[in-house]
Amino acid sequence: MSNTPETNSPPNADIVDTAVAAGAFNTLAAALTAAGLVDTLKGTGPFTVFAPTDEAFAKLPAGTVEELLKDPAGQLSQILTYHVVLGAVMAAAVVNLDGQKVKTVQGAELTVEVTGDKVALVDAAGNHVNVVTTDVTASNGVIHVIDAVLLPTA
């Protein structure tokens, strides 16, 4: 896990504005907009968002993002809310959750795995997703950057 990256977000920016300012979350921002979740993540919170980068979305099979965008209220919304946990859970707390399950806003759970200073999340499909940057703070929560997209169903 690395320290907080430099972003161009204004002071006291919310999670959405912080992610947009970082420049590596264009696909996530477009998906949140399509699914009508921008206002939610601009809300009071606090939220913890495990944010997949554009590179993480690119790892999905060809055409997957386009297919998901066709039904934003369906599977896309389920996948996006699977990346959100209520409360601001900082990295110092996450490393104490080894082997524990955390409930997502979507309703399903993720399993936290900690090995040394590395944190991975295991989704319902059994995929291991690495946390690559932690504690990107926002006015209404925190973002932890992940290297793949979490999937709520096998």
N, C-alpha and C positions, 0 to 999 in steps of 0.2 A: 504494500500500500504506500502511496506517495502522499506528500503533503498537498495542501490546497493549491490548485493551479491558479495562475494569473488569469483573470477574466476582465473584460471591459464593462462589466455590469455596474450600473450606478449604485451608490451606497443605498442600503435598505431595499434592494431589488428583490422581488418575490422569486419563487422557484422557476417559473416560466421565463421571466426576463433574464434571470441569471443563466439559465441554460441557453437561451437564444444568444446572449452576449458572448458565451464561450465559443460559439461558432462550430462546434462539433456535434450538434444535436438537431440538425435541420430536419432529418427524417422524423425524429421524435416530436418536434414542434409541429410539423405538418400532420402527423397522426393525432396528436392531442387536439389540434384545431378541427380536424375532420370528425373526431369522435365527440366533440363538444365538451371536452374536459378542461379547456384552458381556464375558464372562469373558476372551476373547482380548485385547480392548483394555484390560482391567484388569490384564493380565499384565505381565511384566517389561519387555518392549519392548527398546530404545526404538522407537517408531513415529512416523511423520509422517502425520497425517490431514488430508486436504483435505476439510474439513467443509462440506457444503451446508447452508444455513440452511433454516428452514421456508419462507421466501419462495422459495428456490431450488427446493425440491420442488414448490411450488405452480405453478411454471412448466411442469411436465410436463403433457402432455395429461390432461384430466379422466379420472379413474378409474384412472390408471396406478399410483399408489401402492397403492390398494386391490387392484388386480390382482396387483401384485408381492407384497403381504402374504399372498395366498392360497397362494403357493409359496415360502416363505421360504428353503428350502434350495436353490432353483434360481436363477433370474435375480436375485432380490433379493440373495442372498449374493454372486453374481458382481459386481453393481454396487457393493455396499458395500466389498468387498475391493479393488475397482479404485480406491478413494479412499485406500488405505493404502500407504505405502512403508516398508520396514524402515529403521531408523535415525532419529535426530532431525536432520532437515535444516532448519536455521534459514534465515531470509530472506537473510542475508548470503551463504550458500552458494548458494541458489536463483538469485540474480541472476547468478551466474557460469555458469549452466547453459544459457544461451540457445542454442536449436537442438538441444539434447541430449535424448535419450530417457531416461526413468527407468522402471525396472521396478516394477510394483505387486505387492502380495501376491497379487492375482488371477492374475498371470502375464503379463498384457499390459503394454504400455508407454504412457506419456503423453509428449508432446513439450512441452518448456518453451519459452515465447517471452517474451523480455524486451524491452520498449520503454521506454527511459528508466527511470522508477521503477515502471513497471507490469509485472506478471507475469501471464501467461495460460498455461493448460494446454490442450493440444489432445488430445482423446480420439480413440479409434479411429474414431468416427463423423464426425470432422472438426469437431466443435463446439469453439469457443473459450470457455473458462470463465475468468473473471477471479478472481484472488486479491484479496480486498477487505480482509482483515485478516491480519496475519502474527504469528508468534511468540507465540501463546497457549500458554505453557508449562504442562506438566503433569509429574507425578513420573515418568512413563514415556514422555515424548516431547513432541511439539509439535503444535499444531493451527494450520492456516492456513485461514481462512474463505474459501469460494468462493461465487459468485453463481448457480451453476447445478449441475445434477447431471451428473457425468461418465458416459459410456456406453461400456462395453468393446467393443461390437460395432456395426457400421454397420447 
